[in-house]
Amino acid sequence: MTNAADPLLRRDFLLAAAGLLSGQSLKPLVISVNLLFDEAAHSGKGLRPEEIALFQRYQEKARREFATSGILFDVRMPEGAFLRQQGYTVIPEKFLTLKAINLLVTESLGYDIDKDRTGGCSTGPRPRRRDFAPDPFYKIFLGLKDANDKALPHEYAHHFTLDTRRQPTVLKNSWADLRNDYWLWRQRHGVPIPQFRACADSEWVKPTPSEAAAL
């Protein structure tokens, strides 16, 4: 499984889109992604090679599309991550990081995460609630059985437009879905979307190499 994921672990592979930005005035935003392949999938056998390849196609599509708006990806993957489903869905905290979007890829998502069977869900930090501890992490859940090739860009967009910083409601979520899908459609047709760059001050946006040298 690790060998199949190697292309996603090479920074040069994911930062190569910087070349697409030459001649544009957009300053690159580099998004840190903590990629978690669910090793509990398929009764503990982990994701199959064809599922990993499918995810790679989805991530590559997201990379190409968001490069239009000056957004690049730096993807890292820890070993051993898994998804626990015991009435509700939990990613063990030891696999999560605050300074990245934590992207969990699995075979299929539980109904507590994906009741509409879209194959995707994005969440941001949540305060303590009566029955739940506070959750400081930004997450995307991707269930390959139900997802299509638009699901991953759609979930990234919720983070990039800061939807996941706000208190969600059914009406707000529906409007955000329609708005983001329209912007994604325009981006796929070559139009940079400045609204996707609203995340520039987020903790999971890394400095560019020139900025890092100046720190």
Secondary structure, DSSP 8 states (H G I E B T S, - for coil): -HHHHHHHH-HHHHHGGGGGGTT-----EEEEEEEEE-TTHHHHT---HHHHHHHHHHHHHHHHHHHTTTEEEEEE--SS---EESSSEE--GGG--TTSEEEEEES---TTT-TT--SEEEE--B--BTTB--B--EEEEEETTT--TTHHHHHHHHHHTTGGGS---HHHHHHHHHHHHHHHHHHHTT---GGGGTTTTSTTEE--HHHHHH-
